Amino acid sequence: MKTKPFSELRKRMTPERRAKNEARAQLMLSVFHKPKVETRHGASLHK
């Protein structure tokens, strides 16, 4: 079975869902791209 291109799927997506997905993507980017993440024990995960 062939998968559809993302452009075709995006066209069918409602504006509400598109906005929700965009907001979720921005949130994930802000969470995972912090300069330095530390654990509760003070050990840095990024060197």
Buried (B, 14 or more C-beta within 10 A) or exposed (E): EEEEEEEEEEEEEEEEEEEEEEEEEEEEEEEEEEEEEEEEEEEEEEE
